[in-house]
Amino acid sequence: MSDVPQTQPHPAADLNFASYTGPSLETIKSIVASQFQVKDAFLDPYGIPTILVAAEPTREKFKNIVEQLRPQGLLGAIRATGDTLTIKVFQKPQIRPSRRTINLGLFLATVVTVTVAGYFLWTGALSGSQSLQARYNLIVSPGASPYLEAAAFAVGLLAIIGLHEFGHKAATTYHKLDATFPYFIPGPPPIGTFGALISLKGPPANRDQLFDLGLSGPVVGFAVTMIVGAISMLFGPALTPAKLSQLNSWNATCSAQLGVGTCFSGSGFPDQPLILVLLFNLTGYINPNIIIDQQLFFAAKIGALLTFLNIVPAWQLDGGHISRAVFGPSGHRIATFAGLILLLASGFWAFALLVLVMMAFSRRGFAGVEPLDDVSPVSNSRKILYILGIAMLVLTFANSPL
């Protein structure tokens, strides 16, 4: 299910670290010898301590070495070469501390842009049909404040995006990896944001850590998306016979003015993500006489869309991290091609093009994130959890709204 690269770690190609000025070769050798049977030790042409050890299970032993090297500002990498394992020790690069004020400033800016997007969504200002939207709002929620509705959209969407990123942050904390706080990215309506990201300050120790980093964010974001979606369907305005009659009349007027079959958006798959369709059917049994809260439902739909785009098994997306951990480098390349084809086939060609452009400008091209220990396979429990990633991919899929 995975492949092991039969290469030695190379400072210029694999790990962009500073020149080595750390402890002596003998000191490094003794650290490695505490975990492995050492065959040879030398400095490579770049002056990097290189230790050859006998092939054996590496995950826990190499993690112990990484823990011993970390306080000295060092990182190790292990690769397989036939029946021999090669360990190289690198100087950890000096990374400029991140400025929390930037994270806070971007978050506040995104709160503003998402709230503005929610206001435009409620008033119909972007669709050019403000009068129709105003009449719909008067029927469904008479007296509702557009500012509170805008805030509801912002809270729902930012909860999904923010907790997605803090899912990643929790994984980095659990595995003792350095990472920044989330950088939120403000954007224009109708969504108001391009999402958020965190940045790792060092590579994961092994494929298990890489898997956890990839899956943690989408799992949390998916769970919050379901919660926001369920709230939109269970706690929306009550549907009375009078409102139903008014809505049917409104739909007839709206359809005639806009020249469409109906002004009510499709409630089935693939117009809507499958998870929201399933939630709609479930909540319909629990509380059938409810009109969906459009603000929160749209936030949940965007959350499902972002989860889908993140979990696609391509390049260095979250799904790409997962596939790189499970299948190794060659399987990851195949998964990336499959992911790009999926994006194109489902209409997300702009996002597929963006991924291709980022790959073209990346120093590593198609390659995913490479763990320090690329010898030990991902654990069996995580191979089973991979099914969860596939399930989320299916449940959040919908045709591109563009």
VEXBABA-58616 format. One record per residue: residue number from 1; x, y, z of N, C-alpha, C in turn. Coordinates in steps of 0.05 Angstrom, whole numbers, plus 5000, padded with zeros to 4 digits. Layout:
<marvexs>
   pos   n_xx   n_yy   n_zz   ca_xx   ca_yy   ca_zz   c_xx   c_yy   c_zz
   NUM      X      Y      Z       X       Y       Z      X      Y      Z
...
</marvexs>
This chain:
<marvexs>
   pos   n_xx   n_yy   n_zz   ca_xx   ca_yy   ca_zz   c_xx   c_yy   c_zz
     1   5016   4976   5000    5000    5000    5000   5017   5025   5000
     2   5043   5021   5003    5061    5044    5003   5087   5036   4992
     3   5103   5056   4984    5129    5050    4973   5150   5066   4989
     4   5174   5055   4990    5196    5068    5005   5216   5078   4985
     5   5222   5103   4984    5241    5114    4965   5269   5103   4971
     6   5281   5091   4950    5308    5079    4953   5329   5100   4947
     7   5329   5121   4962    5349    5143    4958   5360   5152   4984
     8   5382   5166   4983    5393    5178    5007   5383   5207   5009
     9   5378   5217   5033    5370    5245    5036   5393   5263   5028
    10   5386   5283   5013    5406    5301    5001   5400   5329   5010
    11   5419   5343   5021    5413    5370    5032   5404   5390   5012
    12   5413   5388   4987    5406    5408    4967   5379   5402   4954
    13   5370   5377   4954    5346    5369    4939   5322   5365   4957
    14   5327   5351   4980    5304    5342    4997   5299   5361   5020
    15   5320   5370   5033    5317    5386    5057   5334   5411   5055
    16   5321   5433   5054    5335    5458    5050   5344   5470   5077
    17   5364   5457   5089    5374    5465    5115   5400   5481   5113
    18   5407   5494   5135    5431    5510    5136   5456   5492   5137
    19   5480   5503   5133    5505    5488    5134   5508   5477   5162
    20   5519   5453   5164    5521    5439    5189   5543   5450   5206
    21   5536   5458   5231    5556    5468    5250   5551   5456   5277
    22   5538   5433   5278    5530    5421    5303   5551   5403   5316
    23   5543   5385   5333    5561    5368    5348   5578   5350   5328
    24   5599   5339   5339    5617    5323    5323   5604   5297   5313
    25   5617   5285   5293    5607    5261    5281   5605   5239   5302
    26   5624   5237   5320    5624    5217    5341   5600   5220   5359
    27   5593   5245   5365    5570    5250    5383   5544   5241   5369
    28   5541   5248   5343    5518    5240    5328   5517   5210   5326
    29   5540   5197   5321    5541    5168    5319   5531   5155   5345
    30   5540   5166   5367    5531    5154    5393   5501   5156   5397
    31   5489   5179   5388    5460    5182    5391   5446   5161   5374
    32   5456   5157   5349    5443    5138    5331   5447   5109   5342
    33   5471   5104   5352    5478    5077    5362   5461   5069   5386
    34   5449   5089   5400    5431    5082    5422   5405   5070   5413
    35   5399   5071   5387    5374    5061    5376   5379   5040   5354
    36   5400   5043   5338    5405    5026    5315   5432   5013   5317
    37   5435   4991   5301    5461    4978    5297   5476   4993   5275
    38   5497   5008   5283    5512    5025    5264   5531   5008   5247
    39   5530   5012   5221    5549    4999    5203   5573   5017   5196
    40   5567   5043   5192    5588    5061    5184   5580   5089   5191
    41   5599   5107   5194    5593    5135    5199   5614   5152   5186
    42   5605   5174   5172    5624    5191    5158   5611   5218   5152
    43   5626   5237   5143    5616    5262    5133   5613   5261   5103
    44   5590   5268   5092    5587    5267    5063   5601   5291   5051
    45   5601   5294   5024    5615    5316    5011   5606   5344   5020
    46   5581   5345   5031    5571    5371    5041   5578   5376   5070
    47   5592   5357   5082    5599    5360    5111   5577   5351   5129
    48   5557   5336   5119    5534    5328    5135   5540   5301   5148
    49   5537   5298   5174    5540    5272    5187   5522   5251   5175
    50   5533   5229   5167    5518    5208    5153   5524   5181   5167
    51   5503   5168   5176    5505    5143    5191   5491   5121   5176
    52   5505   5099   5170    5492    5076    5158   5485   5056   5179
    53   5461   5047   5180    5452    5028    5200   5438   5004   5187
    54   5436   4982   5202    5423    4958    5192   5393   4963   5190
    55   5381   4951   5169    5352    4955    5164   5336   4941   5186
    56   5317   4955   5198    5299    4944    5218   5276   4964   5221
    57   5255   4956   5235    5233    4976    5239   5243   5002   5251
    58   5234   5024   5239    5246    5050    5245   5229   5069   5261
    59   5202   5066   5261    5185    5088    5269   5192   5098   5297
    60   5190   5081   5317    5194    5090    5345   5224   5097   5350
    61   5242   5081   5339    5270    5086    5344   5279   5112   5332
    62   5270   5118   5308    5278    5143    5295   5265   5167   5309
    63   5240   5163   5319    5227    5185    5335   5243   5191   5359
    64   5255   5171   5372    5272    5176    5395   5297   5192   5388
    65   5308   5186   5364    5331    5201    5355   5323   5230   5350
    66   5300   5234   5337    5291    5262    5332   5288   5277   5358
    67   5277   5264   5378    5273    5277    5404   5300   5285   5417
    68   5320   5268   5413    5347    5275    5424   5360   5297   5408
    69   5355   5299   5382    5367    5319    5365   5354   5347   5368
    70   5328   5347   5374    5313    5372    5374   5325   5393   5393
    71   5332   5387   5418    5343    5408    5436   5369   5420   5426
    72   5383   5406   5408    5408    5416    5398   5405   5431   5371
    73   5380   5436   5364    5375    5450    5339   5381   5434   5314
    74   5377   5407   5316    5384    5389    5294   5359   5374   5285
    75   5359   5365   5260    5339    5347    5249   5353   5324   5235
    76   5340   5301   5236    5351    5278    5221   5332   5269   5200
    77   5343   5256   5180    5326    5244    5159   5336   5216   5154
    78   5318   5197   5149    5325    5169    5145   5313   5159   5119
    79   5329   5145   5103    5320    5134    5078   5331   5106   5075
    80   5319   5090   5058    5327    5062    5054   5344   5060   5028
    81   5366   5045   5030    5382    5039    5007   5389   5009   5008
    82   5373   4993   4995    5376    4964    4996   5371   4954   5024
    83   5390   4939   5036    5386    4928    5063   5399   4946   5084
    84   5405   4971   5076    5418    4990    5094   5400   5015   5096
    85   5399   5026   5120    5385    5051    5124   5406   5074   5127
    86   5400   5096   5114    5419    5119    5116   5406   5141   5132
    87   5420   5150   5153    5410    5172    5169   5429   5195   5166
    88   5418   5218   5159    5434    5243    5157   5423   5263   5177
    89   5441   5279   5189    5433    5298    5209   5439   5326   5198
    90   5419   5343   5200    5421    5370    5189   5417   5391   5210
    91   5429   5414   5205    5424    5438    5222   5396   5448   5217
    92   5380   5452   5237    5354    5463    5233   5356   5493   5225
    93   5343   5501   5204    5346    5529    5195   5334   5548   5216
    94   5345   5572   5217    5334    5593    5234   5310   5605   5220
    95   5287   5603   5233    5262    5614    5222   5253   5638   5237
    96   5247   5659   5222    5238    5684    5235   5212   5679   5250
    97   5210   5687   5275    5186    5683    5290   5162   5697   5277
    98   5139   5683   5277    5115    5694    5265   5104   5716   5282
    99   5092   5736   5270    5081    5759    5284   5051   5755   5288
   100   5043   5752   5313    5014    5747    5319   4997   5770   5310
   101   5008   5794   5309    4992    5817    5300   4982   5814   5272
   102   4998   5801   5255    4990    5796    5227   4966   5776   5227
   103   4968   5755   5243    4946    5736    5245   4920   5750   5254
   104   4923   5766   5275    4899    5780    5286   4888   5800   5266
   105   4906   5815   5252    4896    5834    5233   4882   5821   5210
   106   4892   5799   5199    4879    5785    5178   4852   5773   5187
   107   4851   5763   5211    4826    5752    5221   4805   5774   5223
   108   4812   5797   5234    4793    5819    5237   4783   5829   5209
   109   4802   5830   5190    4795    5838    5163   4776   5818   5151
   110   4780   5792   5156    4763    5771    5145   4736   5772   5158
   111   4734   5778   5184    4708    5781    5197   4692   5803   5183
   112   4705   5825   5176    4691    5847    5162   4682   5838   5135
   113   4700   5826   5119    4692    5819    5091   4671   5797   5090
   114   4672   5778   5109    4652    5757    5109   4625   5768   5119
   115   4625   5787   5138    4600    5799    5147   4588   5816   5124
   116   4604   5830   5109    4594    5845    5086   4582   5826   5066
   117   4595   5804   5061    4585    5784    5042   4558   5774   5052
   118   4555   5769   5079    4530    5760    5090   4508   5781   5087
   119   4515   5806   5089    4495    5827    5085   4485   5828   5056
   120   4504   5826   5037    4496    5825    5009   4480   5801   5003
   121   4486   5778   5015    4471    5754    5011   4442   5757   5020
   122   4439   5769   5043    4412    5772    5054   4395   5792   5038
   123   4408   5814   5029    4393    5835    5015   4390   5829   4985
   124   4405   5810   4975    4404    5805    4946   4418   5826   4929
   125   4436   5841   4941    4449    5863    4927   4466   5854   4904
   126   4477   5830   4906    4495    5821    4884   4480   5809   4861
   127   4456   5799   4866    4440    5786    4845   4424   5805   4828
   128   4423   5830   4837    4407    5850    4822   4377   5847   4825
   129   4369   5832   4846    4340    5828    4851   4334   5834   4880
   130   4341   5859   4888    4337    5866    4916   4307   5866   4923
   131   4290   5875   4905    4262    5876    4911   4250   5848   4916
   132   4258   5829   4899    4249    5802    4902   4259   5790   4928
   133   4285   5795   4934    4297    5785    4959   4283   5798   4983
   134   4278   5823   4981    4265    5837    5004   4237   5826   5009
   135   4222   5819   4987    4196    5807    4991   4198   5780   5003
   136   4218   5764   4994    4222    5737    5006   4228   5740   5036
   137   4246   5758   5043    4253    5761    5071   4229   5770   5088
   138   4212   5787   5076    4188    5796    5090   4169   5773   5096
   139   4167   5754   5077    4150    5731    5081   4161   5712   5102
   140   4187   5706   5099    4199    5685    5116   4206   5696   5143
   141   4219   5719   5145    4228    5730    5170   4221   5759   5173
   142   4196   5766   5176    4188    5794    5178   4202   5807   5202
   143   4213   5830   5198    4226    5845    5220   4254   5836   5226
   144   4265   5817   5211    4292    5808    5215   4312   5831   5209
   145   4333   5833   5225    4353    5853    5220   4374   5843   5200
   146   4379   5857   5178    4399    5848    5159   4427   5846   5172
   147   4432   5862   5192    4458    5862    5205   4462   5837   5222
   148   4440   5828   5235    4442    5804    5250   4444   5780   5232
   149   4429   5781   5209    4431    5759    5190   4459   5757   5178
   150   4471   5780   5173    4499    5781    5162   4518   5769   5183
   151   4513   5776   5208    4530    5765    5230   4527   5735   5233
   152   4502   5725   5229    4497    5696    5231   4513   5681   5209
   153   4513   5692   5185    4529    5680    5163   4558   5680   5170
   154   4568   5703   5181    4596    5705    5187   4604   5685   5209
   155   4588   5683   5230    4594    5665    5252   4594   5636   5242
   156   4575   5628   5226    4573    5601    5216   4597   5594   5198
   157   4604   5612   5179    4626    5606    5161   4653   5607   5174
   158   4657   5627   5191    4683    5629    5204   4687   5607   5225
   159   4666   5597   5237    4668    5575    5255   4678   5550   5240
   160   4668   5546   5216    4676    5523    5200   4706   5526   5192
   161   4712   5549   5181    4740    5553    5171   4760   5554   5194
   162   4753   5569   5215    4771    5572    5237   4776   5546   5252
   163   4755   5530   5258    4759    5505    5272   4773   5485   5254
   164   4769   5486   5228    4785    5469    5210   4814   5474   5214
   165   4822   5499   5214    4851    5505    5218   4861   5498   5245
   166   4844   5502   5266    4853    5495    5293   4854   5465   5296
   167   4840   5450   5279    4843    5421    5278   4872   5414   5270
   168   4882   5428   5249    4910    5424    5241   4928   5432   5264
   169   4922   5455   5276    4939    5465    5298   4940   5446   5321
   170   4918   5433   5327    4918    5413    5349   4935   5389   5342
   171   4935   5381   5317    4952    5359    5308   4982   5366   5311
   172   4989   5391   5304    5017    5399    5306   5025   5400   5336
   173   5007   5409   5353    5013    5411    5381   5017   5382   5393
   174   4999   5364   5385    5001    5337    5395   5027   5323   5387
   175   5036   5329   5363    5061    5317    5353   5086   5334   5358
   176   5082   5355   5373    5105    5373    5381   5119   5385   5356
   177   5102   5394   5337    5112    5406    5313   5108   5436   5315
   178   5127   5452   5305    5123    5481    5305   5106   5489   5281
   179   5086   5506   5286    5069    5516    5265   5058   5543   5273
   180   5051   5559   5253    5040    5585    5258   5011   5583   5267
   181   5000   5604   5277    4971    5606    5281   4958   5611   5253
   182   4932   5606   5251    4919    5609    5224   4922   5637   5213
   183   4927   5638   5187    4926    5663    5172   4900   5663   5156
   184   4881   5679   5164    4856    5682    5149   4860   5700   5125
   185   4846   5693   5103    4850    5708    5078   4823   5721   5071
   186   4821   5748   5074    4797    5762    5066   4792   5761   5036
   187   4767   5762   5028    4761    5762    4999   4735   5777   4994
   188   4728   5778   4968    4704    5793    4961   4678   5776   4964
   189   4655   5789   4964    4630    5774    4963   4629   5756   4938
   190   4613   5735   4937    4592    5728    4956   4601   5712   4981
   191   4626   5704   4982    4635    5688    5005   4650   5705   5025
   192   4666   5724   5016    4680    5742    5034   4707   5732   5044
   193   4716   5708   5035    4741    5698    5044   4751   5677   5025
   194   4777   5674   5024    4790    5652    5009   4799   5630   5027
   195   4789   5630   5052    4796    5609    5071   4818   5618   5090
   196   4833   5599   5100    4855    5604    5119   4875   5582   5116
   197   4899   5587   5128    4920    5567    5127   4938   5571   5151
   198   4952   5549   5158    4974    5550    5177   4999   5541   5163
   199   5022   5549   5173    5047    5542    5160   5064   5526   5180
   200   5074   5503   5171    5092    5487    5187   5120   5499   5186
   201   5134   5499   5209    5161    5509    5210   5182   5487   5209
   202   5173   5463   5204    5191    5440    5201   5176   5416   5191
   203   5189   5397   5179    5176    5373    5168   5166   5354   5189
   204   5145   5339   5184    5135    5319    5203   5156   5297   5206
   205   5156   5283   5229    5176    5262    5234   5172   5238   5217
   206   5146   5230   5212    5141    5205    5198   5114   5207   5183
   207   5107   5186   5170    5082    5186    5154   5057   5187   5172
   208   5059   5176   5196    5036    5178    5214   5030   5208   5221
   209   5051   5223   5227    5047    5251    5232   5036   5266   5208
   210   5047   5259   5184    5037    5272    5160   5008   5266   5155
   211   5000   5241   5160    4972    5233    5157   4954   5249   5176
   212   4963   5251   5201    4947    5266    5221   4944   5295   5214
   213   4966   5307   5204    4965    5335    5196   4945   5339   5174
   214   4944   5320   5155    4925    5323    5132   4896   5319   5140
   215   4891   5299   5157    4863    5291    5163   4850   5308   5184
   216   4866   5319   5203    4854    5332    5226   4837   5356   5219
   217   4846   5373   5201    4831    5397    5193   4804   5390   5180
   218   4805   5374   5158    4779    5366    5145   4759   5353   5164
   219   4769   5336   5182    4750    5322    5200   4736   5342   5218
   220   4751   5361   5229    4738    5381    5246   4720   5399   5230
   221   4730   5408   5207    4713    5425    5190   4688   5412   5181
   222   4690   5386   5174    4667    5370    5166   4646   5368   5188
   223   4656   5363   5213    4638    5361    5236   4623   5387   5241
   224   4638   5409   5239    4625    5436    5244   4606   5442   5222
   225   4613   5435   5197    4595    5439    5174   4568   5425   5179
   226   4569   5400   5189    4544    5385    5195   4528   5399   5217
   227   4542   5410   5237    4528    5423    5259   4514   5449   5248
   228   4529   5465   5233    4517    5489    5222   4494   5483   5203
   229   4498   5462   5187    4476    5454    5168   4452   5445   5183
   230   4456   5429   5204    4433    5419    5220   4418   5442   5234
   231   4433   5461   5245    4420    5484    5257   4404   5500   5237
   232   4414   5503   5213    4399    5518    5192   4372   5504   5185
   233   4371   5478   5189    4347    5463    5181   4328   5458   5204
   234   4339   5459   5229    4322    5453    5252   4311   5478   5265
   235   4325   5501   5262    4317    5525    5277   4312   5549   5258
   236   4303   5543   5234    4295    5564    5216   4267   5574   5222
   237   4257   5593   5207    4229    5603    5211   4209   5581   5208
   238   4187   5582   5223    4165    5562    5221   4150   5566   5194
   239   4144   5543   5182    4129    5544    5157   4099   5540   5163
   240   4083   5561   5159    4054    5560    5164   4041   5558   5137
   241   4015   5549   5136    4001    5548    5111   4000   5576   5097
   242   3998   5597   5112    3997    5624    5100   4024   5630   5087
   243   4046   5624   5101    4072    5629    5089   4077   5612   5064
   244   4067   5587   5065    4071    5569    5041   4057   5581   5017
   245   4032   5591   5021    4018    5604    4999   4032   5628   4989
   246   4043   5645   5007    4057    5669    4999   4083   5662   4984
   247   4096   5641   4993    4121    5633    4980   4116   5622   4952
   248   4094   5607   4948    4088    5597    4922   4081   5621   4903
   249   4067   5641   4913    4062    5664    4897   4087   5679   4890
   250   4105   5682   4910    4131    5695    4906   4147   5680   4885
   251   4147   5654   4886    4163    5638    4867   4153   5642   4839
   252   4127   5643   4836    4115    5647    4809   4124   5674   4798
   253   4123   5695   4814    4131    5722    4805   4161   5723   4799
   254   4176   5711   4817    4206    5711    4813   4214   5696   4788
   255   4202   5673   4784    4208    5656    4760   4201   5671   4735
   256   4178   5685   4734    4170    5699    4711   4189   5723   4705
   257   4197   5737   4726    4215    5760    4722   4243   5752   4713
   258   4253   5730   4724    4281    5722    4718   4282   5702   4695
   259   4259   5692   4686    4259    5673    4664   4271   5646   4670
   260   4265   5636   4695    4276    5610    4703   4252   5593   4711
   261   4258   5567   4714    4237    5548    4721   4227   5552   4750
   262   4246   5557   4768    4239    5562    4796   4261   5579   4808
   263   4254   5594   4828    4274    5611    4842   4284   5596   4868
   264   4272   5573   4873    4282    5557    4896   4305   5540   4886
   265   4327   5542   4899    4351    5526    4890   4345   5497   4894
   266   4358   5480   4877    4355    5452    4879   4363   5441   4906
   267   4348   5422   4917    4354    5411    4943   4365   5383   4941
   268   4371   5374   4917    4381    5346    4913   4410   5346   4905
   269   4420   5321   4905    4448    5316    4896   4447   5314   4865
   270   4467   5325   4850    4491    5337    4859   4490   5368   4861
   271   4466   5380   4860    4465    5409    4863   4474   5417   4891
   272   4468   5401   4910    4477    5405    4938   4495   5383   4947
   273   4514   5388   4965    4531    5367    4975   4514   5345   4987
   274   4523   5320   4984    4507    5297    4993   4502   5298   5023
   275   4521   5307   5039    4518    5308    5067   4495   5327   5075
   276   4491   5349   5060    4470    5368    5066   4443   5356   5057
   277   4443   5341   5036    4418    5328    5027   4409   5307   5048
   278   4428   5292   5058    4422    5272    5078   4412   5286   5104
   279   4425   5308   5112    4416    5322    5135   4388   5334   5131
   280   4382   5343   5107    4356    5355    5101   4334   5333   5104
   281   4340   5309   5094    4320    5288    5096   4316   5279   5125
   282   4338   5279   5140    4337    5271    5168   4322   5291   5185
   283   4329   5317   5182    4316    5338    5198   4287   5341   5190
   284   4280   5334   5165    4252    5336    5156   4234   5318   5172
   285   4245   5295   5181    4229    5277    5198   4227   5288   5226
   286   4248   5302   5235    4248    5312    5263   4230   5337   5266
   287   4233   5355   5247    4217    5380    5248   4210   5389   5220
   288   4189   5378   5209    4183    5382    5180   4173   5410   5173
   289   4162   5424   5192    4149    5450    5185   4169   5473   5191
   290   4192   5471   5179    4213    5492    5182   4223   5501   5155
   291   4226   5527   5152    4239    5538    5128   4269   5539   5134
   292   4285   5530   5116    4314    5530    5120   4324   5558   5124
   293   4341   5562   5144    4354    5588    5148   4375   5591   5126
   294   4370   5609   5106    4387    5610    5083   4415   5620   5089
   295   4418   5637   5109    4445    5647    5116   4463   5625   5126
   296   4453   5610   5145    4469    5588    5157   4472   5565   5137
   297   4451   5560   5121    4453    5538    5101   4475   5545   5081
   298   4476   5570   5072    4496    5577    5052   4524   5574   5065
   299   4527   5582   5090    4552    5578    5104   4560   5549   5105
   300   4540   5531   5111    4546    5503    5111   4553   5492   5084
   301   4540   5503   5063    4546    5494    5036   4575   5502   5029
   302   4583   5526   5036    4610    5535    5031   4630   5518   5047
   303   4622   5511   5072    4639    5494    5088   4643   5466   5075
   304   4622   5455   5064    4624    5429    5051   4642   5432   5026
   305   4638   5454   5011    4654    5458    4987   4684   5460   4994
   306   4691   5475   5016    4718    5478    5024   4730   5452   5033
   307   4714   5436   5047    4723    5410    5056   4729   5392   5032
   308   4711   5393   5012    4716    5377    4988   4742   5385   4974
   309   4746   5411   4970    4770    5420    4956   4795   5413   4972
   310   4793   5414   4999    4816    5407    5015   4823   5378   5015
   311   4802   5361   5014    4806    5332    5018   4812   5318   4991
   312   4811   5333   4969    4819    5321    4943   4848   5312   4945
   313   4854   5287   4937    4881    5276    4941   4902   5286   4921
   314   4907   5311   4922    4925    5323    4903   4947   5340   4916
   315   4970   5338   4906    4994    5355    4913   4996   5359   4943
   316   4997   5384   4953    5001    5389    4981   4975   5400   4994
   317   4952   5393   4982    4927    5397    4996   4925   5377   5019
   318   4905   5381   5037    4902    5363    5059   4900   5334   5050
   319   4884   5330   5029    4881    5303    5018   4907   5293   5005
   320   4923   5311   4995    4949    5304    4984   4968   5294   5006
   321   4967   5307   5030    4983    5298    5053   4975   5269   5060
   322   4948   5264   5060    4938    5238    5068   4947   5217   5049
   323   4944   5222   5023    4952    5202    5002   4982   5198   5002
   324   4998   5220   5007    5027    5217    5008   5035   5199   5031
   325   5021   5202   5054    5027    5185    5077   5020   5156   5072
   326   4998   5151   5060    4988    5123    5056   5002   5109   5033
   327   5005   5123   5011    5015    5110    4986   5044   5115   4980
   328   5057   5134   4993    5085    5140    4987   5087   5158   4962
   329   5111   5164   4953    5115    5184    4932   5103   5177   4905
   330   5106   5152   4896    5095    5145    4870   5065   5143   4870
   331   5054   5132   4892    5025    5131    4894   5013   5159   4897
   332   5027   5177   4910    5018    5204    4912   5016   5218   4885
   333   5035   5212   4868    5034    5224    4841   5009   5215   4826
   334   5003   5189   4828    4979    5179    4815   4954   5191   4827
   335   4954   5193   4853    4931    5206    4867   4927   5235   4859
   336   4950   5249   4855    4948    5277    4846   4935   5279   4819
   337   4943   5262   4800    4931    5262    4773   4901   5256   4776
   338   4894   5236   4792    4865    5230    4796   4850   5253   4808
   339   4862   5266   4828    4849    5289    4841   4844   5312   4822
   340   4864   5317   4805    4860    5339    4785   4839   5332   4765
   341   4838   5307   4757    4816    5299    4738   4789   5302   4751
   342   4787   5294   4777    4762    5297    4792   4753   5327   4793
   343   4772   5345   4798    4766    5373    4799   4756   5383   4772
   344   4769   5375   4751    4761    5384    4724   4733   5373   4717
   345   4729   5347   4723    4704    5334    4715   4680   5346   4731
   346   4685   5355   4755    4663    5366    4771   4659   5396   4768
   347   4675   5408   4750    4671    5436    4743   4688   5455   4758
   348   4706   5445   4776    4723    5463    4791   4749   5467   4776
   349   4747   5475   4751    4770    5478    4734   4789   5501   4743
   350   4777   5522   4754    4793    5545    4763   4811   5536   4786
   351   4800   5520   4805    4816    5511    4827   4837   5491   4818
   352   4830   5474   4798    4849    5455    4787   4872   5471   4774
   353   4865   5492   4760    4886    5508    4747   4904   5522   4768
   354   4892   5531   4790    4907    5543    4811   4927   5523   4823
   355   4918   5498   4828    4936    5478    4838   4959   5473   4819
   356   4953   5471   4793    4974    5467    4773   4994   5490   4772
   357   4984   5514   4775    5002    5537    4775   5020   5536   4800
   358   5009   5530   4823    5025    5528    4847   5045   5506   4845
   359   5038   5484   4833    5057    5462    4829   5079   5470   4811
   360   5072   5486   4790    5093    5494    4771   5113   5513   4784
   361   5104   5530   4802    5122    5548    4815   5135   5537   4840
   362   5127   5513   4848    5138    5500    4872   5165   5488   4865
   363   5183   5489   4884    5210    5476    4880   5207   5446   4877
   364   5186   5435   4889    5184    5406    4889   5164   5395   4868
   365   5151   5412   4853    5134    5403    4831   5111   5386   4842
   366   5108   5362   4831    5086    5345    4839   5089   5333   4867
   367   5114   5334   4877    5120    5320    4902   5104   5332   4926
   368   5096   5314   4944    5083    5323    4968   5103   5329   4990
   369   5092   5335   5014    5109    5339    5037   5124   5313   5044
   370   5149   5315   5048    5166    5292    5053   5173   5290   5083
   371   5164   5269   5097    5171    5266    5125   5200   5259   5129
   372   5210   5264   5153    5238    5258    5159   5243   5228   5157
   373   5224   5212   5168    5226    5183    5165   5207   5175   5143
   374   5218   5170   5119    5201    5162    5097   5205   5132   5091
   375   5214   5118   5112    5219    5089    5110   5195   5074   5123
   376   5188   5081   5147    5167    5067    5161   5140   5073   5148
   377   5123   5053   5143    5097    5059    5131   5078   5071   5151
   378   5056   5081   5140    5035    5092    5158   5023   5068   5174
   379   5014   5074   5198    5004    5052    5215   4978   5041   5204
   380   4972   5016   5212    4947    5003    5202   4922   5018   5210
   381   4922   5029   5234    4898    5044    5242   4893   5068   5224
   382   4914   5081   5215    4910    5104    5197   4902   5095   5169
   383   4911   5071   5161    4901    5060    5135   4871   5057   5136
   384   4861   5048   5159    4832    5045    5162   4818   5073   5162
   385   4831   5092   5176    4820    5119    5176   4820   5132   5149
   386   4836   5122   5130    4836    5133    5103   4808   5131   5091
   387   4793   5110   5099    4766    5107    5090   4749   5131   5098
   388   4755   5143   5121    4740    5167    5130   4746   5190   5111
   389   4770   5192   5102    4777    5213    5082   4761   5210   5056
   390   4760   5185   5047    4744    5179    5022   4715   5186   5027
   391   4704   5178   5050    4676    5183    5056   4671   5213   5056
   392   4688   5229   5068    4684    5258    5068   4685   5269   5040
   393   4703   5258   5023    4705    5267    4995   4678   5263   4981
   394   4666   5240   4985    4641    5233    4972   4618   5250   4984
   395   4617   5253   5010    4595    5267    5023   4595   5297   5018
   396   4618   5308   5013    4619    5337    5008   4620   5344   4979
   397   4620   5324   4961    4621    5330    4932   4595   5343   4923
   398   4597   5362   4906    4575    5374    4891   4586   5387   4866
   399   4569   5389   4846    4578    5403    4822   4586   5432   4828
   400   4605   5442   4814    4614    5470    4818   4590   5489   4814
   401   4587   5508   4833    4565    5527    4830   4570   5548   4809
   402   4595   5548   4798    4602    5568    4778   4596   5558   4750
</marvexs>
